[in-house]
């Protein structure tokens, strides 16, 4: 949802949680990833997703 450019408020509505909950999770995610903004989270998430798709034996059509 971050990579799609959704705001915390939009994510909260879509997930049925409070905006404060989304903000708390985003803060924790950014801390864990060592980044300082949402753009960096989105870029890193896309990079990790691409790496996962090219792993040997990974079928992009299954969720594992």
N, C-alpha and C positions, 0 to 999 in steps of 0.2 A: 504494500500500500504506500509505503514511503517512496519506493521507486516510481510509483505511478503519480507522485506529486500530491497525494492527499494530505490535507492538514490534520492535525491531532483531532480537531473537532469532528471532521468527516470520518476519520478512522473510528473514533469513539462511537459515533452514531451507527456506523456499519456493523461494529462488533457488539453493540448493545452494552457498552461500559461507559464510565464517566471519562471526560476529557482529562481529569487529573490522573486517572489510572493509566491512560495512554502516555501522558507526559512522564509519569514515574518510570514506566517501562522503557521509554525512549532514553531517558537519562541513564538508566542502568545499561542499556544496550550500547550507548555511546561510550560510557566508561569502560565497559568490557572490551570494546573494539579499539579503544584508544583514539577516538576521533572527537572532534569538537562541534560538529554540526550535522544536520540532517542530510545535506548533500553528500558528505563524506560517507555516511551510513549507506545511502542508496548506491553510491559508486562501489563501495566495498562489497555490499550484498550482491550486486550484479557481477562483480569480478569473481566472487566465491561461487556463484551459481554457474558461471561459465566454466570454471575449473572443474566443478563437479560433473558437468555434462561431458567433459573430455576424459574423465577417468576411465581406465581400461575396465571393461565389463559392466559399465554403467549404462542402463537403458533409460534414456531421457523420458520415456513414456510410463515408467513405473515410479511410484513414490516409495523411497526406502529411507 
